[in-house]
Amino acid sequence: AKLEHPHVVRFIEMKEHAGQLFLAMEYVDTVDLAALAEPLPRDRQIALYCGILCQVLDALEHAHGLGLVHRDVKPQNILVSRDGRKLTAKLADFGLAKNYQLAGLSQLSEDDDLRGTIAFMPLEQFHNSRYAKPPADIYAAGATLYWYLTGRSPLPRTPKNRADLETALQSLVPIDAVAPDLPRVLTDIVARCLAQDPAERFASAAELREHLLPLTGIALRP
């Protein structure tokens, strides 16, 4: 309810019906982003996807400023609508969001809980999702951009068990190995987002956004 931002799906109200609690949220009339991007030349695809992610990063900067970490940023939670030639992205599903500044006080997350989506989850969130902080969302944003540009996640394989997942998270496939046609500046940005050490990632969603803005070209200006 605290999140009031043009790139966050708006919360309307919470009520109860027949003993069941429900949330009423803003309806977003979405378009298929991949279908829009598919016929475009590669430079326009890059501009489009970077522009969409810039809008999402703007939303994350707002959430982080309120002390909230999303913990489940991924393509499925980014709703894109279209008004003429203008595309608008809204970040959805804050169901796993938590106040990272008060981590451990609510007792809603156990120490060994695994919360999030493994294909977009950093190693530190795998180890302790209860204490995930904004750098985890930076990683997930980078993994989302990786997915947009390649159609796959950075994981080398589908993990078979928890131990295999930890190994996979430490053996990510560099994006330039999957998409050698991408400009070096973009592959460097993605690699920095996916750094194992959170301190080596971008310091904030705003900083990552500033690095991506020059790549948006004229396809989309958030």
C-alpha positions, 0 to 999 in steps of 0.5 A: 500500500505504501508503493505509489509509483507509475511503474508499480501495479497499484494496490487498491484495497484488501477485503474479506469474502466468505472467509477468504482475504483478497487483494484488489489490484490495478488491472493492466491490459498487457501486450506480448513484449517478446512478440513486439520485439521479435521482428525488430532489428537487433539494435532496436530490440536492445533499445526496447528491452533496456528501456523497459528495464529502466522503467522497472529500475525506477520502480525498484529505486522507489521501493528500495527508498521505502526499505522494501526489497522485491525478491522476485523480479523476473519477466513474468512480474513485469507487465507491459501495456501499450498506448499508441507507440508508448510502452509502459512497464509496471512491476507486479507481485510484491508477494515476496517483498519485505522490509530489509531494514527490519529483516528477522523481526517479523518471523514470517521468513524462516532462516532456511526458507528458499523464497524467489525464482531460482532462475533469477535468484542470486547466491546470497538469496539462495543462502538466506532469503530472509536477509535479502537486500537491494543488491538481490534485486539488482541481480534479478534485474540483470538476469531479467535483461539476460532473459529478454536478450537471449530467451534463457536464464543465466543458469547453465542447466535446470538444477536437480536438487538444492545442492545442484542449484547452489553449484549452478548459481556459481557457474553462470553462463556469460551472456556474450557466450549465448549472444555474441552479437551484443555490444560489449558495453551491454554484456559488461553491464549484465555481467556486473549485475550478475556478480557473485559478490553483491558489493561488485554489482551496481550500487543502486537501481538508479545507478544501473538505470543511468548505465542503461539509458544511453542504450535505449536510443529512440525506441523508448524513453522511460 
